[in-house]
Amino acid sequence: RGADAPIVGIAAWRAVIVAAVFGVWALWAEGSAVVLNPDSTTRRLGLIYGLCLAVASATFVGGYAFTTVANTIFFHNLAPIAAFPLAWWAFRERPSPSAITGGVIAMFGVAMLSGVSLFHMGHFTNPRFILGDMLSVVSAVGYAGVLVVTRATRREGTPILGTLFFAWTVAAVVLVLVALFTG
């Protein structure tokens, strides 16, 4: 926030750097055939994965720019709760009562640790804070998508590093294009 840097630009550079790191690591560990010629399953899941990463990354940075750090951390860490309906939609997987209980306990724990300021009246009268909170909620949904797609990649047995390289490359391309078109 203090640097006054563009939100999508920060997220784009982060994605480019992470994609490069995973690309080098994947080439070294899994070989060029996996990295340079991914199979259709890796491409399909990597595309969804990358879009979720782009959304989660850009909106997380946006949350920091517009609201408090405490609120950004709290809302972003609602991702496991948001993953429950996504997992049901993707896999017809119902959360167990212990998973729901654990999610609620974790949510209260993050609220206590972060010092979230959800109930300060001044917060609700400032549109900037409300925008930041909304961006942080969207980042939680994006990261919940990342969690669910990660599970799908494990079920399909795609190469880990190659999939991460492909996904972060998709995220980098999307974020660079958005950054270029939005200035």
Secondary structure, DSSP 8 states (H G I E B T S, - for coil): -TT---HHHHHHHHHHHHHHHHHHHHHHHH-HHHHHS--HHHHHHHHHHHHHHHHHHHHHHHHHHHS-HHHHHHHHTTHHHHHHHHHHHHH-----HHHHHHHHHHHHHHHHHHT--TT-HHHHT-HHHHHHHHHHHHHHHHHHHHHHHHHHHHHHT--HHHHHHHHHHHHHHHHHHHHHHH-
